[in-house]
Amino acid sequence: MASTCLKQLLVLYCALTQVYSSNEWFNNVSTNLFDLPGNIILGGLFPINMLTSNLSERTMPDDITCRSLDVFGLGLSIVMKYAVDEVNANTTLLPGIKLGYKIYNTCRQPSVIVQPTLSFLTNKSTGLLSVECNYTDYETSSAAVIGPYSSEMVSIIGKLLGFFLMPQISYGATSDKFSDKTEYPSFFRTVPSDKWQVEVMVQLIKEFQWNWVAVIGSEEEYGQTGAQEFTKLAQKSSLCVAYQALIPVYTDPGPTIRVLIDNIKRTNVSVIVVFSLTDPAAAFFTEVIKNNMTGVWIGSTSWVKRRKLTSLPGMNNIGTIIGFTEKIQNVELLTDYTRTLFTKISEERKNVTHPPNNYDPSDPCPQCWSLSPANVSIVEDTAVQQEAFSVYAAVYSVAAALHQLLHCNNTVCDWKPGTTKVYPWMLMQVLKNISIDINGTNVQFDSDGNPNVGYNVIQWVWENSAVHLQNVGSFLPTLSIDKSKFTWHTKDSAVPVSTCSANCEPGQVRRVKGSHSCCFDCINCEPGTYQAKPDDIQCTRCPKGQWSTLRSTSCTEPTFEVLWWDSIESVLMLLAAALLLLSQSSVLLLFLRHRSTPLVMASGGTLTFVALLSLMGACLSLLLFFGQPTDVVCRLQLPFASICQTVALSIIGSISLQIFFVTEFPERAAPHISTIRGPGSWILVLSCCVAQAGICGWFVQEAPSLSLYMKNMEINFVSSFLTCPVEPQIGFALLQGLNVALALVSFMCTFMAVKPLHQYNVSRDITFACLIYCVIWVSFIPIYIGLNTKMKSIAHVSFSLTSNFGLMAAYYFPKCYLIMRKPELNKVEYFCTVLEGAPPTPPQDEPQPKTETESVH
């Protein structure tokens, strides 16, 4: 089976190429342009003349006059004649069979096209159109119909021909409705469907990022269907049709055109799609020129290459015109053939009297009587050249189908004149599966009767007041364009903008205004939401555990900052802590060196060393606030810092109570001074530490671990400062509150104490040290509450260092000065009140000369 098909294709290819080797057959062709007898007749429908009568005044069926010559339609009819003559000149394509033709004028009118269509359907043997019960064995006078050109005409006769299953191959009807084989079962075409034309228009518009367009169609089958299909596909492709209107075809279009132009101006569109027949398009652009409108005009295949439009004065001033032409080949010998044909016609009619100028409906072209070689420009017209291959391919498709149907080879066909019948339905079945190579272009039909033909994308380029159709791209089945070849009517030849609203920035969503999705306000996506897709109309909430900033296009896992060791704040605080620790170490060494002196003993003896060590511990505990926190670090951070301060403050508190007892209860204090300074002080210090330890234990128990805190953390940030959770807050208040209470008690015990005459005033050091501590931590509360997380950590460390330094400066530094600069005062009698419990001597009434020590203090 495959080898048989291959042989048939090879024979067909040889048959098609044989005739191209010579054009001698030109001299043997008939000069009858519209009627050629033959064994098998092809019907032809072409718009050769245009309507010249008023249909509204029609009173009889034949009361129609078409006298105005349509050069375009005549040119295409000559192409059909050329194709048939070429097939007949080919001795191997249909050997022994002569194709004939009957070509009729459609006048582009439904009332005209019906009559020739009925003649195609008459019985071949009788010439009558009879009513039969079964048309299976009914052989029509024409085997197939070539045409008509417009979709409007096809819609009139397509179903009628479909009833007889007579192959109808249109060379210009592009409406996609004819792809419906239930309604138009025998329809084929050699031009792409408007479905493809609409597709390429939409792709072109999207390629240049236009989304605000107007659509103008002609008020007939072609324009209406094309405009509707474009609007449907545009909506599916997120394009907005700002305005859509139709140009009247059968009535005066002027008033309607003026209205729709005003509406186009109001919509403020820069791109207008014109899906129209030639005459309505010409009327529309005439008014466009009058209104000095400019823009990007996207034209359909029916008018974009027609001389009536390209020669319209002022078209070069309306902007950029882009259109589409079928992606086909040229019919190279057409011009030579036509020149020879017209020469023969003029020679034959030299000595023949011109017939009377009476209108004869059966004569498609009375004007053709006077054709001569000077009229060869008819087929050289750009529009005719563009459509010629479509007519040519239609004829050759039928010839190839006949070649297969009649089992032809290079020399003979299965044909017996008068006996062999060519039924239209049989020819249609063969035509469905035909595949033919014409001048290097393969032509075949899909299941809907559409050809494998794409488009060339063209732009009108003006050269010396003449239009040149420049090829800027192609489409089959996707769009491919060369943007560098486009020239625009705008300043600096920049691509025009045609949008209802400017594109939103990333991180913004569209809030549609009105009924068009292309008209919108740009709304920022708030923190915690993001723009998921470019065309979103609502911001999307971030998933749990993620967050976003203002105008984000994605959400991210949060990142955490900590007090890194090398940050500026950390370096400054660590330097301060190092200096404080150095001073504390120096004081400790100094006190150790003078540990047996009265001053050290009066400062607490052994307990003063414990106090110094606890202050050093408090200083070192601040290191837990730096670097990456962990569960263990967070458990130790506040308790360690607090209990170290508690030790120091409780020791200072024990000395304060000693002074209070000595000054307030001198008689009772003296006998028990050793107990108070010894076991009593230790018991007090231990009691305070136990109490603080209890609070610390409770705080650690109640406070969440860092891991649990982060797990339950509400993520409402992209980046945040991570510190150990200070929870519960009451726990932190109790920890620090106990220390402040100890300092406050010490202050109250020493503030009103009597100053011992001629002795070192220990109470003064405690008073100032505790006052500084209380002031620092009381002022810490309002400052801490108003800070962010990072600054809270810095404030905590800073206030801890400051209070630590305050204790050192007020309590220890005066004593160091006395040891180092006034060693002669470091004697028992100078500290007897504290050391022995002796009541302080009241000051004399007369002023006493100040000692050197008193002058210092």
Secondary structure, 3 states (H helix, E strand, C coil): CHHHHHHHHHHHHHHHHHHHHCCHHHHHCCCCCCEECCCEEEEEEECCEECCCCHHHCCCCCCCCCCEECHHHHHHHHHHHHHHHHHHHCCCCCCCCCEEEEEEECCCCHHHHHHHHHHHCCECCCCCCCCCCCCCCCCECCCEEECCCCHHHHHHHHHHHHHCCCCEEECCCCCHHHHCCCCCCCEEECCCCHHHHHHHHHHHHHHCCCCEEEEEEECCHHHHHHHHHHHHHHHHCCCEEEEEEEECCCCCCHHHHHHHHHHHHHHCCCEEEEECCHHHHHHHHHHHHHCCCCEEEEECCCCCCCHHHHCCCCHHHCEEEEEEEECCCCCCCHHHHHHHHHHHHHHHCCCCCCCCCCCCCCCCCHHHHHCCHHHCHHHHCHHHHHHHHHHHHHHHHHHHHHHHHCCCCCCCCCCCCCCCCCCHHHHHHHHHCCEEEECCEEEEECCCCCECCCEEEEEEEEECCEEEEEEEEEECCCEEECHHHCCCCCHHHCCCCCCCCCCCCCCEEEEECCCCCCCEEEEECCCCEECCCCCCCCCEECCCCCECCCCCCCCECCEEECCCCCCHHHHHHHHHHHHHHHHHHHHHHHHHHCCCCHHHHHCCCHHHHHHHHHHHHHHHHHHHHCCCCCHHHHHHHHHHHHHHHHHHHHHHHHHHHHHHHHHHCHHHHCCCHHHHHHHHHHHHHHHHHHHHHHHHHHHHHHCCCHHHHHHCCCCCCCEEECCCCCCCHHHHHHHHHHHHHHHHHHHHHHHCCCCCCCCCCHHHHHHHHHHHHHHHHHHHHHHHHCCCHHHHHHHHHHHHHHHHHHHHHHHHHHHHHHHHHCHHHCCHHHHHHHHHCCCCCCCCCCCCCCCHHHHHC
